[in-house]
């Protein structure tokens, strides 16, 4: 967490200060509150690398005060607005992977002793109570407290239904006071509450695109006005921020075929004024629209996908990039995707699919992915999506690439090993090759989540044969297509060893592989120089194997690319 100094001259770039210093300290759960403008509540693992305590940061002075101690099983926190106190904790049971929401009526104080044996003290109303419980397989959580000293609030819950519903609840007893909204096909998404009264104003859900259900006529009229001023009907509207009196809004107009435009909406004057464009250098260029597609899996399950074509609809088949999202307990969304636009410009269609196991579509869809990695239905959904694109005349069946990062990198490796005839090539970024070694090396602060990962993935701890069955490392000899691997040496989630072991194994077996390691990167590539460098290598790799266009590769100043296969005397394929 950083802030900028008030002493900096307005005409120069302000100096950033590290507000959560310390080696390997990670910050998350950041809360701000207009009633407390000089304070930030932030979670860090500086006291114990395995857990995130909450600290109160006085950002003008940099003072950081321990506010709430994590007993060891808390994976997230919630704050009551009026008091700006930590009043709720999301707890994950490491044995059965159930989730519990704990609530307290008041925040305690920290008793600090000289041996750092800190503990929270206070009266009975500072004691934590287990109020809401979600067994493994259910979804939900606390949204917010109401301004009645936290006696009531809003939660989401899939208990007794397929998708999550928005409920108003008694925070003391856990009793449901009102079931407000539930969509049959998608979970409840964003919740808009009146800032002070917490009256419900709108609910969103997203099956394929963002949809809004209004509970406030005035807000609905605001959105209707904003929609009428949008550049085109396909635009999605989002509110980035509001002034304290809520009379002026910063609004985002998002498109799938261009950069996001930000405007200032003046409610009183009913005017919209341009503010800025997220990337104005893109404005002169024409981009391909992203289409929502429905793809039938082999068992009849409907999959939502997003297609970005390289040619006009009805044109000839083109090479296809199957771009697999990470997580895997995440999802893809409609919108401007820089990778998809880059590929379209180079002559490749891009298909993104919310395969089973993706989030947002209800608990059954999510858990249809349990124990289905690699050789199961999660990977089958990707295979079926490629075959659908071939049948529809979108994809050239002889020129398909599978690309992804994290779980998407694993899916790439699984695709090349378990369906070796489907793909012409693959690009794996920080993807695990051995699921057992992946779980054995996850960060300490993921410990409460580990059992849940085993329930979703399968028992790779106790069943060696199952791990071998789903881990691409044990099936390297099946790979036929060339592979490009990108890895960060400091990745805390998917360690460098995951890339090393499959790259060297492929080299030993004479299978073409290029392996690029960035010593100053982690789980993905953050430094622009390294991103540009790796993208240039990807572009040449794809041009070589799929036949698309590529710019001339020029060494990027400041990039730190290394080539472990060459350093070890291996036979890495010719570099891009």
C-alpha positions in Angstrom: 0.0 0.0 0.0 1.4 3.4 -1.0 0.4 7.0 -0.6 1.8 10.3 -2.0 3.3 13.0 0.0 1.3 16.3 0.5 4.7 18.1 0.4 5.2 17.3 -3.3 4.9 20.2 -5.8 1.7 19.9 -7.9 3.8 20.2 -11.0 6.0 17.2 -10.4 5.4 13.5 -10.1 4.6 12.9 -6.4 6.8 10.7 -4.3 5.2 7.3 -3.3 5.6 6.1 0.3 5.4 2.5 1.4 2.7 2.4 4.1 3.0 -1.4 4.7 6.8 -1.8 4.7 8.6 -5.1 5.4 10.2 -7.9 3.5 7.7 -10.1 1.7 4.8 -8.3 3.3 1.5 -8.5 1.3 -1.4 -6.0 1.7 -5.1 -6.7 1.0 -8.6 -5.9 2.4 -8.2 -2.2 2.0 -11.1 0.0 3.3 -11.5 3.8 3.2 -14.3 5.9 4.7 -15.3 9.5 3.9 -16.1 10.0 7.6 -12.5 9.2 8.5 -10.5 10.9 5.7 -7.1 10.4 7.2 -7.4 6.7 7.9 -7.2 3.5 6.0 -7.9 0.0 7.2 -5.6 -2.5 5.6 -4.8 -6.2 6.1 -1.2 -7.3 6.0 0.7 -10.4 7.0 3.6 -8.5 8.6 3.1 -10.0 12.0 2.7 -13.6 10.8 3.2 -14.5 7.1 0.4 -17.1 7.3 -2.4 -14.7 8.2 -3.6 -11.2 7.5 -4.3 -9.0 10.5 -6.1 -5.6 10.1 -4.1 -2.4 10.7 -5.3 1.1 11.0 -3.1 3.3 8.9 -2.9 7.1 9.4 -1.6 7.7 6.0 -0.5 11.3 6.4 2.0 10.3 9.1 2.5 6.8 8.0 1.6 5.4 11.4 0.4 1.8 11.3 -1.5 0.5 14.3 -2.5 -3.1 14.8 -6.3 -3.0 14.9 -7.7 -6.6 14.7 -5.8 -9.8 15.2 -6.4 -12.8 12.9 -6.8 -15.9 15.0 -5.5 -18.0 12.2 -8.6 -19.0 10.1 -9.8 -15.6 8.8 -9.5 -15.1 5.1 -11.4 -11.8 4.8 -12.8 -8.9 6.8 -15.7 -6.5 6.7 -16.1 -3.0 8.2 -19.1 -1.3 9.7 -19.3 2.2 8.0 -20.4 4.6 10.8 -17.9 3.4 13.4 -15.3 2.4 10.8 -14.6 -0.7 12.9 -13.8 -4.2 11.8 -17.0 -6.0 12.7 -17.1 -9.1 10.6 -14.7 -11.9 9.5 -15.0 -14.5 6.9 -13.6 -17.8 8.2 -12.6 -20.9 6.3 -12.7 -24.3 8.1 -9.5 -26.1 7.1 -11.0 -29.5 7.7 -14.4 -29.4 5.9 -13.8 -26.3 3.8 -17.1 -24.7 5.1 -17.3 -20.9 5.4 -18.5 -19.0 8.4 -19.2 -15.3 8.8 -18.3 -14.1 12.3 -19.8 -10.9 13.7 -19.1 -8.7 16.7 -21.0 -5.7 18.1 -18.0 -3.6 18.9 -14.3 -3.6 18.1 -11.9 -4.5 21.0 -8.6 -3.0 21.8 -5.2 -4.6 21.4 -3.2 -5.5 24.6 0.4 -5.3 23.4 3.1 -6.8 25.6 6.9 -6.8 25.2 7.0 -10.3 23.9 4.6 -9.5 21.0 2.0 -11.8 22.5 -0.7 -9.5 21.4 -4.4 -10.2 22.2 -7.7 -8.4 21.8 -9.4 -7.3 25.0 -12.9 -5.8 25.7 -16.3 -6.5 27.0 -18.9 -9.1 26.0 -20.0 -7.1 23.0 -16.5 -7.4 21.5 -16.7 -11.2 21.4 -17.0 -12.8 18.0 -20.2 -14.8 17.2 -20.6 -17.3 14.4 -23.7 -16.1 12.6 -23.8 -17.3 9.0 -22.6 -20.8 7.9 -22.0 -22.0 4.3 -21.2 -25.7 4.0 -18.7 -26.7 1.3 -20.6 -26.4 -2.0 -22.6 -23.4 -1.1 -21.8 -19.8 -2.0 -22.3 -16.4 -0.3 -21.0 -13.9 2.1 -21.6 -10.6 3.9 -22.2 -7.5 1.7 -22.6 -4.7 4.3 -24.1 -3.6 7.6 -27.1 -1.4 7.9 -26.8 1.9 9.8 -28.6 0.6 12.9 -25.3 -0.1 14.8 -24.9 -3.2 12.7 -28.0 -5.0 14.0 -29.1 -5.8 10.4 -27.3 -6.2 7.1 -27.2 -7.7 3.6 -25.8 -11.0 2.7 -25.7 -13.2 -0.4 -26.5 -16.9 -0.1 -27.1 -20.0 -2.3 -28.6 -22.0 0.6 -31.9 -23.5 -0.6 -31.4 -22.3 -4.1 -29.2 -22.7 -7.2 -27.6 -19.3 -7.5 -26.9 -16.7 -4.8 -29.7 -14.4 -3.7 -29.5 -11.1 -2.0 -31.0 -11.2 1.5 -31.6 -8.7 4.3 -30.8 -10.4 7.6 -30.7 -10.0 11.4 -27.0 -9.8 12.2 -27.5 -11.0 15.8 -29.5 -14.2 15.0 -28.7 -14.8 11.4 -32.5 -14.9 10.6 -33.5 -13.9 7.1 -35.8 -10.9 7.2 -36.3 -10.5 3.4 -35.3 -12.3 0.2 -34.7 -9.4 -2.1 -33.5 -10.7 -5.4 -32.3 -13.9 -7.1 -31.6 -14.7 -10.8 -32.1 -18.2 -12.1 -29.0 -18.3 -14.3 -26.4 -16.1 -12.6 -25.3 -15.2 -9.1 -26.0 -11.8 -7.7 -23.2 -9.4 -8.6 -22.7 -5.8 -7.7 -24.9 -4.2 -5.0 -25.6 -0.5 -5.0 -26.6 0.9 -1.6 -27.4 4.5 -0.6 -24.1 5.6 1.1 -25.6 6.6 4.4 -29.0 4.9 4.8 -27.9 1.7 3.1 -31.2 1.5 1.2 -30.9 -0.8 -1.8 -30.7 1.1 -5.1 -29.7 -1.6 -7.6 -28.5 -5.2 -8.1 -26.5 -6.5 -11.0 -26.0 -10.0 -12.4 -23.9 -11.2 -15.3 -24.7 -14.3 -17.3 -23.1 -13.0 -20.5 -23.3 -9.2 -20.1 -23.9 -7.0 -17.1 -27.6 -6.5 -16.3 -29.1 -4.2 -13.7 -32.3 -4.5 -11.6 -33.3 -1.1 -10.1 -34.9 -0.5 -6.7 -34.6 3.3 -6.9 -36.5 5.2 -9.6 -34.2 8.1 -9.5 -31.1 6.0 -10.0 -32.9 4.2 -12.9 -33.5 7.5 -14.6 -29.9 8.5 -14.1 -28.8 5.3 -16.0 -31.4 5.8 -18.7 -30.0 9.3 -19.3 -26.4 8.0 -19.3 -27.4 5.3 -21.7 -29.0 7.9 -24.0 -25.7 9.9 -24.1 -23.5 6.8 -24.7 -21.7 6.6 -28.0 -23.5 3.4 -29.0 -26.1 0.9 -27.7 -23.5 -1.8 -27.0 -21.8 0.4 -24.3 -21.8 -0.9 -20.7 -22.1 1.9 -18.1 -20.2 1.8 -14.8 -19.9 4.4 -12.0 -16.3 4.9 -11.0 -17.0 7.4 -8.2 -19.4 10.0 -6.9 -18.9 13.4 -5.1 -19.8 13.5 -1.4 -23.2 15.1 -2.2 -23.6 12.6 -5.1 -24.5 15.4 -7.5 -21.4 14.7 -9.7 -20.4 11.2 -10.9 -17.4 9.9 -12.8 -18.9 7.4 -15.3 -17.1 4.8 -17.4 -18.4 4.0 -20.9 -17.0 0.6 -21.7 -16.9 -1.0 -25.1 -15.5 -4.2 -26.5 -14.1 -2.4 -29.5 -12.2 0.5 -28.1 -10.7 2.0 -24.9 -13.0 3.0 -22.0 -14.1 6.6 -22.0 -14.7 8.5 -18.7 -17.2 11.4 -18.4 -18.5 13.6 -15.6 -22.2 13.4 -15.1 -23.8 16.5 -13.5 -27.1 15.4 -12.0 -28.4 18.9 -11.4 -27.6 20.2 -14.9 -28.3 16.8 -16.6 -25.1 17.1 -18.6 -22.3 14.8 -19.5 -18.8 16.2 -20.1 -15.8 14.3 -21.4 -13.1 13.6 -18.8 -10.5 11.4 -20.4 -10.0 8.1 -22.4 -8.2 5.3 -20.7 -5.8 4.9 -23.7 -6.3 7.7 -26.2 -3.5 6.4 -28.4 -5.9 3.6 -29.5 -8.6 6.0 -30.7 -7.5 6.2 -34.4 -7.6 2.4 -34.8 -10.5 0.1 -35.7 -11.0 -2.9 -33.4 -13.0 -6.0 -33.6 -16.2 -6.3 -31.6 -16.5 -9.1 -29.0 -19.4 -11.4 -29.6 -21.3 -13.4 -27.0 -21.6 -17.0 -28.0 -23.4 -20.0 -26.6 -21.5 -23.3 -26.9 -23.0 -26.8 -26.2 -20.7 -29.1 -24.2 -20.8 -32.8 -25.1 -23.2 -33.5 -22.2 -25.5 -30.7 -23.2 -24.4 -28.1 -20.7 -24.5 -24.6 -22.1 -21.3 -22.6 -21.9 -21.0 -18.9 -22.3 -18.2 -17.8 -24.5 -16.7 -14.6 -26.0 -15.5 -14.6 -29.6 -13.3 -11.9 -31.2 -13.0 -12.5 -34.9 -10.0 -11.8 -37.2 -12.3 -11.3 -40.2 -15.9 -10.1 -40.7 -18.6 -12.5 -39.8 -19.2 -14.9 -42.7 -15.6 -14.7 -43.8 -13.3 -17.7 -44.2 -12.0 -19.8 -41.2 -8.9 -18.3 -39.6 -6.3 -19.6 -37.1 -7.8 -19.6 -33.6 -6.3 -18.8 -30.2 -8.2 -20.6 -27.3 -7.5 -18.1 -24.5 -8.2 -19.9 -21.2 -8.8 -17.9 -18.0 -7.0 -18.5 -14.8 -8.3 -19.4 -11.4 -9.9 -21.7 -12.4 -12.5 -20.4 -10.0 -12.9 -17.1 -11.9 -14.6 -16.2 -15.2 -14.2 -14.2 -18.4 -16.3 -11.1 -19.2 -17.4 -9.2 -22.2 -15.4 -6.1 -22.9 -12.3 -4.7 -24.5 -9.6 -7.4 -24.3 -6.2 -6.2 -25.4 -4.9 -9.8 -26.1 -7.9 -10.6 -28.3 -7.5 -7.4 -30.2 -3.8 -8.0 -30.7 -4.5 -11.5 -32.0 -7.3 -10.3 -34.3 -4.9 -7.7 -35.8 -2.4 -10.5 -36.5 -5.0 -12.7 -38.2 -6.2 -15.0 -35.3 -9.7 -15.3 -33.9 -9.8 -15.5 -30.1 -12.2 -17.7 -28.2 -12.7 -17.3 -24.4 -15.0 -19.8 -22.6 -16.5 -20.0 -19.2 -16.0 -23.7 -18.8 -17.6 -25.6 -15.9 -15.9 -24.7 -12.7 -16.0 -21.0 -13.6 -17.7 -18.7 -11.1 -20.9 -16.6 -11.4 -23.2 -19.3 -12.7 -24.4 -20.9 -9.5 -23.2 -23.7 -7.3 -24.0 -26.6 -9.5 -22.1 -25.2 -12.5 -19.2 -24.3 -10.2 -18.9 -27.7 -8.7 -19.4 -29.6 -12.0 -15.7 -28.8 -12.2 -14.8 -30.7 -9.1 -12.2 -33.4 -9.8 -12.5 -32.6 -13.5 -9.0 -31.2 -14.2 -7.0 -32.3 -17.2 -8.7 -35.5 -18.3 -12.1 -34.5 -17.1 -15.0 -32.3 -18.1 -13.3 -29.0 -17.5 -10.8 -29.8 -20.2 -13.5 -31.5 -22.3 -15.4 -28.1 -22.3 -12.3 -26.5 -23.9 -12.0 -29.3 -26.4 -15.7 -29.0 -27.3 -15.4 -25.2 -27.7 -12.6 -25.6 -30.2 -14.6 -28.2 -32.1 -17.7 -25.9 -32.1 -15.6 -23.1 -33.6 -14.4 -25.5 -36.3 -18.0 -26.6 -37.1 -19.2 -23.0 -37.2 -16.6 -22.2 -39.8 -14.8 -19.8 -37.5 -11.6 -21.7 -36.9 -9.1 -23.4 -39.3 -8.9 -26.9 -37.8 -5.2 -27.2 -38.6 -4.2 -24.0 -36.9 -5.4 -23.9 -33.3 -3.3 -22.6 -30.4 -4.2 -22.9 -26.7 -2.9 -20.1 -24.5 -3.4 -19.1 -20.8 -1.9 -18.1 -17.5 -1.9 -19.8 -14.1 -4.8 -22.3 -14.5 -5.0 -21.3 -18.1 -1.3 -22.3 -18.4 -2.2 -25.7 -16.9 -5.0 -26.0 -19.4 -2.5 -25.3 -22.1 -0.2 -28.1 -20.9 -3.2 -30.4 -20.4 -4.5 -29.7 -23.9 -1.1 -30.5 -25.5 -0.7 -33.7 -23.5 -4.3 -35.1 -23.4 -5.5 -33.9 -26.8 -2.2 -33.7 -28.7 -3.8 -33.7 -32.2 -6.1 -30.8 -31.6 -3.5 -28.0 -31.1 -0.8 -26.7 -33.5 1.0 -25.0 -30.6 0.6 -23.8 -27.0 1.7 -20.8 -24.9 1.9 -21.5 -21.1 2.4 -18.6 -18.7 3.1 -19.5 -15.0 1.1 -22.8 -15.4 1.6 -25.7 -13.0 2.8 -29.0 -14.5 2.5 -31.2 -11.4 -0.5 -30.5 -9.2 1.0 -32.2 -6.1 4.1 -30.0 -6.2 1.9 -27.0 -6.9 -0.1 -27.5 -3.7 3.0 -28.4 -1.7 4.5 -25.0 -2.5 1.6 -22.6 -2.2 2.1 -19.5 0.0 1.6 -19.9 3.8 -1.4 -17.5 3.7 -3.3 -20.0 1.5 -3.2 -22.7 4.2 -6.9 -22.3 5.1 -7.8 -22.7 1.4 -5.7 -25.9 0.8 -8.4 -28.4 1.8 -11.0 -26.7 -0.4 -8.5 -26.9 -3.3 -8.2 -30.6 -2.7 -12.0 -31.0 -2.7 -12.2 -29.2 -6.0 -9.1 -30.6 -7.7 -9.1 -34.1 -6.2 -6.9 -35.8 -3.6 -3.5 -35.4 -5.1 -2.0 -35.7 -1.5 -3.4 -39.2 -0.8 -3.8 -40.6 -4.3 -0.5 -40.6 -6.2 -2.0 -42.2 -9.3 -4.7 -39.6 -9.5 -2.1 -36.8 -9.4 -0.1 -38.5 -12.1 -3.3 -38.9 -14.1 -4.1 -35.2 -14.2 -0.5 -33.7 -14.1 0.9 -33.0 -17.6 4.4 -33.6 -16.4 3.8 -37.4 -16.4 2.5 -37.3 -19.9 5.2 -35.3 -21.7 5.9 -38.0 -24.2 2.4 -37.5 -25.6 3.1 -33.9 -26.6 3.4 -33.3 -30.3 3.0 -29.5 -30.7 5.6 -26.8 -29.9 5.3 -25.1 -26.6 6.4 -21.6 -25.4 6.7 -21.2 -21.6 6.9 -17.9 -19.7 7.7 -17.9 -16.0 8.5 -15.4 -13.2 11.3 -16.6 -10.9 9.6 -15.0 -7.8 6.2 -16.5 -8.4 4.8 -17.3 -4.9 1.9 -19.4 -6.2 3.3 -21.4 -9.2 6.9 -21.8 -8.4 9.7 -21.7 -11.0 10.1 -25.5 -10.6 6.7 -26.1 -12.3 8.1 -24.6 -15.5 11.6 -26.0 -15.0 10.5 -29.6 -14.7 8.3 -29.8 -17.8 10.7 -27.7 -20.0 13.7 -29.9 -19.2 11.6 -33.0 -19.5 10.4 -32.0 -23.0 14.0 -31.1 -24.0 15.3 -34.5 -22.9 12.7 -36.1 -25.1 13.4 -33.9 -28.1 10.1 -32.2 -28.0 10.3 -28.5 -29.2 10.0 -26.1 -26.3 11.0 -22.5 -25.7 11.4 -21.4 -22.1 11.7 -17.7 -21.0 12.3 -16.9 -17.4 12.1 -13.4 -15.9 14.1 -13.2 -12.6 12.3 -10.1 -11.4 8.7 -11.2 -12.0 6.2 -13.1 -10.0 2.8 -14.6 -10.9 2.5 -12.9 -14.2 4.6 -10.1 -15.7 4.3 -6.7 -14.1 7.2 -4.7 -15.6 6.3 -3.2 -19.0 9.6 -4.0 -20.4 9.2 -7.7 -19.7 5.6 -7.8 -20.9 6.6 -6.2 -24.2 9.5 -8.6 -24.5 7.4 -11.7 -23.9 4.6 -10.5 -26.2 7.2 -10.1 -28.9 8.3 -13.6 -28.4 4.7 -14.9 -28.4 4.0 -13.0 -31.6 6.9 -14.6 -33.4 6.1 -18.0 -32.0 2.5 -17.8 -33.3 3.6 -16.5 -36.7 6.0 -19.4 -37.0 3.4 -22.0 -36.2 0.1 -20.5 -37.2 1.2 -18.2 -40.0 -0.1 -14.9 -38.9 1.5 -11.5 -39.0 4.4 -10.4 -36.8 6.4 -7.2 -36.2 10.1 -7.4 -36.3 11.4 -8.5 -32.9 13.7 -5.9 -31.3 15.5 -6.5 -28.0 13.7 -4.5 -25.3 15.9 -2.3 -23.2 15.4 -3.1 -19.6 13.9 -6.6 -20.2 15.4 -9.3 -18.1 14.6 -12.4 -20.1 16.7 -15.5 -19.4 16.7 -18.8 -21.1 17.3 -21.7 -18.7 17.4 -24.4 -21.3 20.2 -22.6 -23.1 22.0 -21.9 -19.8 21.9 -25.6 -18.9 23.2 -26.6 -22.3 19.8 -27.8 -23.5 18.4 -27.7 -27.1 15.8 -24.9 -26.8 14.1 -24.2 -30.0 15.3 -21.2 -31.9 14.4 -18.0 -30.0 11.8 -15.6 -31.3 
